[in-house]
Amino acid sequence: MDTKEVIIDENTMEMAKEYSIRSGMNLKDLLDSYTHFVTEGYKEFTKNVSPEVKAMQRRNRIALDLPADFDWKEEVGNEMYKKYTG
């Protein structure tokens, strides 16, 4: 069996341990099951997207060349301020 190390924050690990005890699964099986569920769910979701929607997604991608220090929250705030004050 090939093993990998995963780093999980302490709070999440404690919650996972508690859940594994309540559900009667060991932690490894719980993590395997959850990972399988998430990845298979994503595959299923993307498989069911129509070709028309996929084409729209590709067409609507926009590449923006923004400075590294661009603060979009500040920009949104500025635009809202302009909209509602004048």
Secondary structure as a PSIPRED ss2 file (coil, helix, strand):
# PSIPRED VFORMAT (PSIPRED V4.0)

   1 M C   1.000  0.000  0.000
   2 D C   1.000  0.000  0.000
   3 T C   1.000  0.000  0.000
   4 K C   1.000  0.000  0.000
   5 E C   1.000  0.000  0.000
   6 V C   1.000  0.000  0.000
   7 I C   1.000  0.000  0.000
   8 I C   1.000  0.000  0.000
   9 D C   1.000  0.000  0.000
  10 E H   0.000  1.000  0.000
  11 N H   0.000  1.000  0.000
  12 T H   0.000  1.000  0.000
  13 M H   0.000  1.000  0.000
  14 E H   0.000  1.000  0.000
  15 M H   0.000  1.000  0.000
  16 A H   0.000  1.000  0.000
  17 K H   0.000  1.000  0.000
  18 E H   0.000  1.000  0.000
  19 Y H   0.000  1.000  0.000
  20 S H   0.000  1.000  0.000
  21 I H   0.000  1.000  0.000
  22 R H   0.000  1.000  0.000
  23 S H   0.000  1.000  0.000
  24 G C   1.000  0.000  0.000
  25 M C   1.000  0.000  0.000
  26 N C   1.000  0.000  0.000
  27 L H   0.000  1.000  0.000
  28 K H   0.000  1.000  0.000
  29 D H   0.000  1.000  0.000
  30 L H   0.000  1.000  0.000
  31 L H   0.000  1.000  0.000
  32 D H   0.000  1.000  0.000
  33 S H   0.000  1.000  0.000
  34 Y H   0.000  1.000  0.000
  35 T H   0.000  1.000  0.000
  36 H H   0.000  1.000  0.000
  37 F H   0.000  1.000  0.000
  38 V H   0.000  1.000  0.000
  39 T H   0.000  1.000  0.000
  40 E H   0.000  1.000  0.000
  41 G H   0.000  1.000  0.000
  42 Y H   0.000  1.000  0.000
  43 K H   0.000  1.000  0.000
  44 E H   0.000  1.000  0.000
  45 F H   0.000  1.000  0.000
  46 T H   0.000  1.000  0.000
  47 K H   0.000  1.000  0.000
  48 N C   1.000  0.000  0.000
  49 V C   1.000  0.000  0.000
  50 S C   1.000  0.000  0.000
  51 P H   0.000  1.000  0.000
  52 E H   0.000  1.000  0.000
  53 V H   0.000  1.000  0.000
  54 K H   0.000  1.000  0.000
  55 A H   0.000  1.000  0.000
  56 M H   0.000  1.000  0.000
  57 Q H   0.000  1.000  0.000
  58 R H   0.000  1.000  0.000
  59 R H   0.000  1.000  0.000
  60 N C   1.000  0.000  0.000
  61 R C   1.000  0.000  0.000
  62 I C   1.000  0.000  0.000
  63 A C   1.000  0.000  0.000
  64 L C   1.000  0.000  0.000
  65 D C   1.000  0.000  0.000
  66 L C   1.000  0.000  0.000
  67 P C   1.000  0.000  0.000
  68 A C   1.000  0.000  0.000
  69 D C   1.000  0.000  0.000
  70 F C   1.000  0.000  0.000
  71 D C   1.000  0.000  0.000
  72 W H   0.000  1.000  0.000
  73 K H   0.000  1.000  0.000
  74 E H   0.000  1.000  0.000
  75 E H   0.000  1.000  0.000
  76 V H   0.000  1.000  0.000
  77 G H   0.000  1.000  0.000
  78 N H   0.000  1.000  0.000
  79 E H   0.000  1.000  0.000
  80 M H   0.000  1.000  0.000
  81 Y H   0.000  1.000  0.000
  82 K H   0.000  1.000  0.000
  83 K H   0.000  1.000  0.000
  84 Y H   0.000  1.000  0.000
  85 T H   0.000  1.000  0.000
  86 G C   1.000  0.000  0.000
